[in-house]
């Protein structure tokens, strides 16, 4: 990764023009994507957050703490290094970053492929987390998106990187891009912020559907070979130019 070197952001130091452009793009993306959390009913009040890694630099952008979703703009997003430190003098640096910043930073430091992290308190996913119970893979949509069950991560308190450690320990080597942190709620990861938001939306949809199904009777498990086949098709074939469902 390229270290921060020069930026047009007042007092932020100097970033290359390419990094300046990347920061601006991620700021706009992350600000806009918070609206998707509201649109899909995944958050209430000021809870929840989206972050995005800045390509070409050891930086990420995250939501400020305690700011209404209606008031989020690219300019008040917070620019941080991969240790979770706010870049002094950068746009938005007068505010405190999300209380989950240390968790996001830990994920970025330890999962190089991750370009976006999302946290919500979506109702059904939180309900599974409150029971400390993984969501079993009993519907084809889950097999497509997550390649198996959505796992439970350990209980951890906000404030340091404990949540981040739990996310990485649970998802490293796992197909799922969602984890239910016990007694807390879902965190999702993706190749970029939009991908992580999609995972958050699909996680809540799975949590709701499987919860409702279980109220009606015993769940029918999907055979592992069917899960594997569905996951492979969705990840590697679906949406490609030769797929009629595109």
N, C-alpha and C positions, 0 to 999 in steps of 0.2 A: 504494500500500500504506500501511497505517496503521503508524506507528512505535510501538514498545513504549511504553506509557504507564503501566500499573499492574497488579500481580499479587499474588495471595495467596501465591505461592511465597516462602518466607522469604528476604529479602535480594535478591530478584530485581529490585527496583525496583517500579514501578507499572504495571500493565496495566489496561485497561478490563475490566469483567466479561465482555464478549463475547470478548475475547482470552483471558482466563483459561479460559473454557469451551472455546475452540478448542484451546488448548495441552493441556488435560487430555484432550480427545478424540483428538488426534494422538498423544500419549504412549501412550494405551491401544492405539490402532490399530497403531502402529509396534512396540510390544512384542509384541503378538499375532502380527503378520505375520512376525516372525522365526521363529516356529514352523512356518510354511509352508515356509520354506527347508529346514528339517530334514525335514519331512514328505515333501518331494519329492526329497530326497537331493542338494540343490544345494550343501551346505556340509559342511565337516568342522571339528572342534575349534571354535575361536572365529572362524574366517575368515568373511568375507562381512558384509554390512550392508544395512539398510533405513533410509531416511530419509523423512520426510514434511514438506511445507511446512505452516506454520500459516496457515490462511485469515485474511485481514484484518490480517496483521502481517508485517514483514520478519524472520521467524523460521523455523527448521525444527528438527525433532527427529531425532536420530540415535542409533544404538547406542553404548554405551561401548566402549572398546578393551579387548580381552583378557578379557571377561567371558563365562562359559559361557552357552550358550543357555538352559539350564535355570534360570539365575539372573536372567534378564532380567525386569524388571517396569516398569510405567509410571513408577515413581518413580526408577529409575536410568537411564532414558533421558536423553540430554543435550540441553539446549535451547541453540541457537546463533543468532547473527544471520547475515545473508547474506554476511558476510565470513568466516564460520567460527569466530567468537569465541564461547566459552562465556559464557552470561549469568551473571555472578557471583552467587552465593548462591541460584541456582535449584536445584530438586531434582535431584540427580545431579551437580552441578557440582564435587563433590570428586573425581570421576573424570576421566580423559582421554577425549575423544571418539575415535571411530574414526579410524584413520590415513588414511582416505579422505575425511575431513571437508572438506578444501580442495577436492577434486574435486566433491563434492556441492554445496558452496556456489557454486562457479563456474557449475555448471549452473543452479542456481536464479536466480543474478543475470542470466544471459544467455538463458534460455528461460522467459519469463514464464508460459507455459501449463503448464509442468511442475510437478506437485504431489507427485511421488514419484520417488526414485532408488534403485536396487538394484544391489549388486555381489555376485557369487558367484564361486566357483572350480569350477563344475560341470564334470565330467570331459570330456564330449565337446566342449562349447563351448571349453574351454581347449585341447583338442587342435587344433581349427581355428585358434585364436589362435596356438598355438605354430608352426604352419606359415605364419602370416601370410596365411591364405586365407579369403576370404569364403565363407559358406554359400550355395550357389546355390539359387534358388527352383525346385525341381523337384517339390514336393508341394503339393497344394491347401491344406493347413493352413497352410503358410508364406505362400501368397498371401493367404489370409484374414487372418491375423494381422499380417503384416509388409509385405505389398504388394510383395514383391520379395525380393532377397537380403538376408542379414544382413551388413552391411559390416565391414571391418577398419578399426580406428583405428590411429593411430601408436603406436610404442613410447614409453612415458613412465614415469618413476620416481615411486613414491609419495613424498609429503612436501610437495609444493606443489600448485599448481593445474594442473600440466602435463597430468594425466590429464583433468581437467575441460575444459581447452581442446580436447584431442583428441576428447572426447565431443561437444562442441558443434560443432566443425568438421565432424565426420563426419556427425552426425545432423541438423544444421540443414538443413531443406528435404528431408530424406529421409523416406520413409514408415516405415521401420523404427524401432521403439522399442527396438531392441537394437543394440549395437555390440560387436565383439570387439576389445579393445585388444591389440595385437600382443604376443606373449610373456607375456601377463598373463591376460586372461579377459574375461568378459562384464560389461557395465554396461547396465542397462535404465532407461527412463524411462516415466512415465505421468502421467495427469491427477491421480492421487493415488497413495498408497503401494500400495494393493491392486492398482491397474492396472499399476504397475511390477513387482510381484511376479508377476502373471500373465504379463507379458512375459518374465520370467526363466525361469519354468516352461516356457513355450512355446519359448523359445530353445533350452533344453537338449533338449527333445523333438525339435526340428527338427535340431539338431546330431547327435543320436544316430541318428535315422532316415536322414538323408542319408549319414552316414558308413557305416552298415551297407549301404545300397543300393549305394554305390560299390564296396564289396568284392565285390559280385556281378556287376559289369559296368558298362557305360557308362550314365550318367545320361541320362534323356530330359528335355530342357528344356521348360518350359511356355511357350507363346506369350505375348507381352506382353499381347495383347488379352484373353486368358483370365485372366491375373494381375489385370489391371485390373478385369475383371468380377467375379471372385471377391472381390477386396478391397472393391469398392464394395458388393456384396451383404452381406458379413459386417459391414462397418462401419456401414452405413446401413439395412439391412433386417432381417437376422438378429436374432432376439430381440425384435423389435417385436411389437405386439399382433396384427398380421395374419399373422405367420410361424408356420406349422404346426409348426416344429421347436422352438418355445420350450419 
